[in-house]
């Protein structure tokens, strides 16, 4: 990821990334191959059904004759990949062989490490690395105040996690996509946290402490609150199980750029 949680081009094309981020703006999954069937309340688990699986391969895997048992008649029998995947499996590289710096490397592993470090070098101030938090553009949102309890937010609230909970810009985008008037962020880590989008506030803000003032990952001019360990020794809000400081914002429409008089006359 670039600074502020923006995925690199390689990450955007990663299947696992798109499955984990499914349902978020800009994320696309091939519906002919993967059918989304379930997501837990807070998006921590997503389940997909794999479509268009070869019936021949399914029958081969289900055949007891193709199981590998630790002894004749044993109940412990592991499966095997079907023959259709043989050519693909033959080209795989053990992850430890690539990542373990203490192992002797072959030419492929050496090339892998060279390309890896080139990509890493490109993220350190190089072209396309993204702007730093201090130089990020303004976010069209108005700060409302700080809250210490989830229950103080609107009853119509919708949850989003991960980088959305540490980025003012992404949290606003989430609220905009959900058609909500407000969003709340509670940053838990360098690039992760919790976010809610909702249309009503139950009461005015009453909290003001150091937890409320934690900066956002994408723009340190904005507050993103805190969660858990990032809140330090702060106590949970009344009736709350978890330590949270929610920075609440109202979504503001982006200002349209005015054309110059000369351009308007043209």
Buried (B, 14 or more C-beta within 10 A) or exposed (E): BBBBBBBBEEBBEEEEBBBEBBEBEEBEBEEEEBEBEEBEEEBEEBEBEEEEEEEEBEEBBEEEEBBEEEEEEEEEEEEEEBEEEEEEEEEEEEEEBBEEEEEEBEEEBEEBBEEEEEEEEEBEEEEEBBBEBEEBEEBBBEBBBBBBBBEBBBEEBBBBBBBBBBBBBBBBBBBBBBEBBBBBBBBBBEBBBBBBBBBEBEEEBEBEEEBBBBBBBBBBBBBBBBBBEBBEEBEEBEEBEBBBBBBBBBBEEEEEEEEEEEEEEE
